[in-house]
């Protein structure tokens, strides 16, 4: 997964901690998958890989049911569209 391609210490540490929390937490599998896609989207977005980030965010939206969590996904989707000059879509 994309989250394993991060080269800096902070990103690697975050990835390890997030993976550990996902493993031990009593969250539904669907939500865990959604978070994984969201995290991969954030990583891709940080590297300027907007098409890949959008793919991950849309998959996270498909899986995530919680409105609060969905709002963060939609926010990042909007940021990408705004950065690409698609303000109406954002």
Beta strands, then each sheet from edge to edge (+ up, - down):
end
